[in-house]
Amino acid sequence: MLPVPNTVSGDGRHAISYYDWGDPLASHTVVCVHGLTRNARDFDLLAAELVKRGRRVLCLSMAGRGASEWLKDTADYNYMSYMADCIRVLDNFHLRQVDWVGTSMGGIIGMLIASEHEDRIRKMVLNDIGARLKKEALQRIYAYVQSIPERFTSRAEADSYLRTVFAPYNISHLPVWEDFVSNSLLLQTDGSFRLACDPAIIDPLRVSTNNFTEIEDANLAPIWAKIFIPTLILRGEQSDILDAETTSAMRSTNPRAESVIIKDVGHAPSLMTPDQIKLVADWLMSSGTKIAGI
């Protein structure tokens, strides 16, 4: 059964939506945070599996996504704000330390917290994100967000759009696809649909890149250099965001980091297929950092 969505104050001016799975008294809590335009519902299946294994799971939707509030000041759609909101959520639940699963943007938020707030994260899964982001991949992502349609006249139209932009997930042929589509959309009063995402999330990037004319590689190595916790790095075999060179460099600076290639997917592994769910759950449940197959 899917938990009822709840909200908690972010910076005091907006609310963050979350799903709280499992026993609040569980020995470990896992926090899951999504990618740039996604939301908390991406982790339904992973959360259900982790609960079966005795974990509590908090799945968050960052501001402007899912059921979380859209920000009046769009300049606040930035990583410092996202990190502050996540810390506020942890403090709200009196969670001194958690395990972290972050897809793309969610992984960057996790790295920021792990580097700046010692001991708040015990173990971390970085889903197709790393210490260096290539210019070409950023250009693709920014172009995608800029072109998000304002509305879809029908679910079928939305389905077709999502099949195209999320083709790298390689899940459109699976039973999970219908739930993925439902969780991606907001039904409007006139019967049309829109994505469950504020198009204005990209406004700060528009400003910082001079209207997307000055995009360069993003170097997160100084952040990663401060992280020494056990980390599992998942890399989509066809990913344009995370390459083998970056993954190798990350492992060389953190001896407790491991990596796995997820075959037949790009950016990013969905964490919705049985094999991916088992991989992440097994690693989070392991007493050490090594699990079979890594």
C-alpha positions as CSV (number, residue, x, y, z in Angstrom):
1,M,0.0,0.0,0.0
2,L,1.3,3.4,-1.0
3,P,1.8,5.7,2.1
4,V,-0.3,8.9,2.2
5,P,1.8,11.9,1.0
6,N,2.7,14.4,3.7
7,T,4.4,17.8,3.7
8,V,7.0,19.5,5.9
9,S,8.1,23.1,5.8
10,G,11.1,23.7,3.6
11,D,12.8,27.1,4.2
12,G,9.7,28.3,6.1
13,R,8.2,29.7,2.9
14,H,7.3,26.5,1.1
15,A,6.3,22.9,1.8
16,I,8.2,19.8,0.7
17,S,6.1,16.7,-0.1
18,Y,7.3,13.3,1.0
19,Y,6.2,9.7,1.3
20,D,7.1,8.0,4.6
21,W,7.4,4.2,4.2
22,G,7.9,1.6,6.9
23,D,8.4,1.6,10.7
24,P,9.5,5.0,12.1
25,L,11.5,3.0,14.7
26,A,13.5,1.1,12.2
27,S,17.2,0.9,12.9
28,H,18.1,2.7,9.6
29,T,16.3,5.2,7.4
30,V,16.9,5.6,3.7
31,V,16.2,8.9,2.0
32,C,15.6,8.9,-1.7
33,V,15.8,12.0,-3.9
34,H,14.9,12.1,-7.6
35,G,16.4,13.7,-10.8
36,L,15.9,17.2,-12.2
37,T,12.3,17.0,-13.4
38,R,11.1,13.9,-11.5
39,N,9.5,13.3,-8.1
40,A,9.2,11.1,-5.1
41,R,7.1,8.5,-6.8
42,D,10.1,7.3,-8.8
43,F,11.1,5.3,-5.7
44,D,7.8,3.5,-4.9
45,L,9.1,0.0,-5.9
46,L,12.5,0.4,-4.3
47,A,10.9,1.8,-1.1
48,A,8.5,-1.2,-0.9
49,E,11.4,-3.6,-1.2
50,L,13.5,-1.8,1.5
51,V,10.5,-1.8,3.9
52,K,10.3,-5.6,3.4
53,R,13.9,-5.7,4.6
54,G,13.3,-3.7,7.7
55,R,14.2,-0.2,6.6
56,R,12.2,3.0,6.9
57,V,12.2,5.1,3.7
58,L,11.6,8.8,3.1
59,C,11.0,9.7,-0.5
60,L,11.2,13.4,-1.1
61,S,9.9,15.7,-3.9
62,M,12.1,18.8,-4.2
63,A,10.4,22.1,-4.5
64,G,8.6,22.5,-7.9
65,R,8.2,18.8,-8.4
66,G,5.4,16.3,-7.6
67,A,3.1,17.5,-4.8
68,S,5.7,20.0,-3.4
69,E,5.0,23.7,-3.7
70,W,6.3,25.7,-6.7
71,L,8.5,28.6,-5.6
72,K,7.4,32.2,-6.0
73,D,11.1,33.3,-6.3
74,T,12.4,31.0,-9.0
75,A,16.0,32.0,-8.1
76,D,15.6,29.6,-5.2
77,Y,15.6,26.6,-7.5
78,N,19.2,25.9,-6.7
79,Y,21.3,23.3,-4.9
80,M,21.9,25.3,-1.8
81,S,18.1,25.6,-1.3
82,Y,17.6,21.9,-2.1
83,M,20.3,20.9,0.4
84,A,18.8,23.1,3.1
85,D,15.4,21.7,2.5
86,C,16.7,18.1,2.8
87,I,18.5,19.0,6.1
88,R,15.3,20.5,7.4
89,V,13.5,17.3,6.6
90,L,16.1,15.2,8.4
91,D,15.9,17.5,11.4
92,N,12.1,17.5,11.4
93,F,12.3,13.7,11.9
94,H,15.2,13.9,14.3
95,L,17.3,11.8,12.0
96,R,21.0,12.3,12.8
97,Q,22.2,9.9,10.1
98,V,20.6,8.3,7.1
99,D,21.4,6.2,4.0
100,W,21.0,8.1,0.8
101,V,19.8,7.1,-2.7
102,G,20.1,10.0,-5.2
103,T,19.3,9.9,-8.9
104,S,21.2,12.6,-10.9
105,M,20.2,15.8,-9.2
106,G,19.4,13.8,-6.1
107,G,22.9,12.4,-6.1
108,I,24.4,15.9,-6.3
109,I,22.3,16.9,-3.3
110,G,23.6,13.9,-1.4
111,M,27.2,14.7,-2.3
112,L,26.7,18.2,-1.0
113,I,25.3,17.0,2.3
114,A,27.9,14.4,2.7
115,S,30.7,16.9,2.1
116,E,29.3,19.7,4.2
117,H,27.5,17.9,7.0
118,E,29.7,15.3,8.6
119,D,28.1,12.1,9.6
120,R,24.6,12.9,8.3
121,I,24.9,10.3,5.6
122,R,26.1,6.8,6.5
123,K,26.1,5.1,3.0
124,M,25.2,6.6,-0.4
125,V,24.0,5.4,-3.8
126,L,24.8,7.8,-6.6
127,N,22.6,6.9,-9.6
128,D,24.3,8.0,-12.8
129,I,25.9,11.1,-11.4
130,G,29.5,11.9,-10.6
131,A,32.3,14.4,-10.0
132,R,32.3,15.7,-13.6
133,L,29.4,16.5,-15.8
134,K,30.1,16.9,-19.5
135,K,29.1,20.1,-21.3
136,E,27.4,18.2,-24.1
137,A,25.2,16.3,-21.6
138,L,24.3,19.5,-19.8
139,Q,23.3,21.1,-23.1
140,R,21.0,18.1,-23.8
141,I,19.3,18.3,-20.4
142,Y,18.9,22.1,-20.5
143,A,17.4,21.9,-24.0
144,Y,14.9,19.2,-22.8
145,V,13.8,21.3,-19.8
146,Q,13.4,24.4,-21.9
147,S,11.1,22.6,-24.3
148,I,8.7,21.0,-21.7
149,P,5.2,21.4,-23.1
150,E,2.8,23.6,-21.2
151,R,0.0,21.0,-21.6
152,F,-1.0,17.7,-23.2
153,T,-4.5,17.4,-24.5
154,S,-4.7,13.8,-23.6
155,R,-2.9,11.1,-21.7
156,A,-2.0,9.4,-25.0
157,E,-0.2,12.6,-26.1
158,A,1.6,12.7,-22.8
159,D,2.5,9.1,-23.0
160,S,4.1,9.6,-26.4
161,Y,6.1,12.5,-25.2
162,L,7.4,10.6,-22.1
163,R,8.3,7.6,-24.2
164,T,10.6,9.9,-26.2
165,V,12.3,11.9,-23.5
166,F,12.7,9.0,-21.1
167,A,13.7,6.4,-23.7
168,P,17.1,6.0,-21.9
169,Y,15.3,4.5,-18.9
170,N,14.3,1.6,-21.1
171,I,11.1,0.9,-19.2
172,S,8.4,1.8,-21.7
173,H,7.8,-1.9,-22.6
174,L,7.5,-2.9,-19.0
175,P,4.3,-3.1,-16.8
176,V,5.7,-0.3,-14.6
177,W,5.4,2.1,-17.5
178,E,1.7,3.0,-16.9
179,D,2.4,3.9,-13.3
180,F,5.5,6.0,-14.4
181,V,3.2,8.0,-16.8
182,S,0.6,8.5,-14.1
183,N,3.2,9.7,-11.6
184,S,4.7,12.1,-14.1
185,L,1.5,14.0,-14.8
186,L,-0.9,16.5,-13.1
187,L,-4.6,16.4,-14.3
188,Q,-5.9,19.9,-15.0
189,T,-9.5,21.1,-14.5
190,D,-10.1,21.2,-18.2
191,G,-9.2,17.5,-18.6
192,S,-5.7,18.2,-20.0
193,F,-2.4,17.2,-18.4
194,R,0.8,18.8,-17.6
195,L,4.1,17.5,-16.2
196,A,4.3,17.4,-12.4
197,C,7.2,19.8,-12.6
198,D,7.5,23.6,-12.6
199,P,9.1,24.7,-15.9
200,A,10.7,27.5,-14.0
201,I,13.2,25.2,-12.3
202,I,15.6,26.0,-15.0
203,D,15.5,29.8,-14.5
204,P,18.6,30.0,-12.3
205,L,20.5,28.0,-14.9
206,R,19.4,30.3,-17.6
207,V,20.8,33.2,-15.7
208,S,24.1,31.5,-14.7
209,T,24.8,30.4,-18.4
210,N,23.8,33.8,-20.0
211,N,20.7,32.3,-21.5
212,F,22.4,28.9,-22.1
213,T,25.1,30.4,-24.3
214,E,28.0,29.8,-21.9
215,I,27.7,26.1,-20.8
216,E,30.9,24.4,-19.6
217,D,31.7,21.1,-18.0
218,A,30.7,21.0,-14.3
219,N,33.5,20.1,-12.0
220,L,32.3,18.6,-8.7
221,A,35.6,17.1,-7.8
222,P,36.3,19.4,-4.9
223,I,33.0,18.3,-3.4
224,W,33.7,14.6,-4.0
225,A,37.2,15.0,-2.5
226,K,35.6,15.5,0.9
227,I,33.6,12.3,0.8
228,F,34.9,9.1,2.2
229,I,31.7,7.2,3.2
230,P,30.8,3.9,1.5
231,T,29.3,4.9,-1.9
232,L,27.8,2.8,-4.7
233,I,28.1,4.5,-8.1
234,L,25.6,3.3,-10.7
235,R,26.5,4.1,-14.3
236,G,24.1,3.6,-17.2
237,E,26.0,1.8,-19.9
238,Q,24.8,4.4,-22.5
239,S,24.9,7.4,-20.2
240,D,26.1,10.7,-21.5
241,I,26.3,12.2,-18.0
242,L,28.7,9.7,-16.2
243,D,31.6,8.1,-18.1
244,A,34.0,5.4,-17.2
245,E,36.9,7.9,-16.7
246,T,35.0,9.9,-14.1
247,T,33.9,6.8,-12.3
248,S,37.4,5.4,-12.2
249,A,38.7,8.8,-10.9
250,M,36.1,8.8,-8.1
251,R,37.0,5.3,-7.0
252,S,40.7,6.3,-6.9
253,T,40.1,9.1,-4.4
254,N,37.6,7.2,-2.2
255,P,38.7,3.6,-1.4
256,R,35.2,2.9,-0.1
257,A,33.5,3.7,-3.4
258,E,32.3,1.0,-5.8
259,S,30.7,1.1,-9.2
260,V,28.4,-1.0,-11.3
261,I,27.5,-0.6,-14.9
262,I,23.7,-1.0,-15.6
263,K,23.4,-2.5,-19.1
264,D,21.0,-1.4,-21.8
265,V,20.2,2.0,-20.2
266,G,21.4,5.6,-20.5
267,H,20.8,8.4,-18.1
268,A,19.6,7.3,-15.7
269,P,18.8,3.8,-14.5
270,S,15.2,3.9,-13.4
271,L,15.6,1.8,-10.2
272,M,12.2,0.3,-11.1
273,T,13.3,-3.0,-12.5
274,P,13.7,-6.1,-10.2
275,D,17.5,-6.4,-11.0
276,Q,18.2,-2.8,-10.2
277,I,16.1,-2.8,-7.1
278,K,17.8,-5.9,-5.8
279,L,21.2,-4.5,-6.5
280,V,20.6,-1.3,-4.5
281,A,18.7,-3.0,-1.7
282,D,21.4,-5.7,-1.3
283,W,24.1,-3.1,-1.1
284,L,22.3,-0.9,1.4
285,M,21.6,-3.9,3.6
286,S,25.1,-5.3,3.5
287,S,27.2,-4.9,6.6
288,G,30.3,-3.9,4.7
289,T,30.5,-2.3,1.3
290,K,31.1,-5.3,-0.9
291,I,28.3,-7.4,-2.3
292,A,28.3,-10.2,-4.8
293,G,28.9,-9.1,-8.4
294,I,30.7,-5.8,-7.6
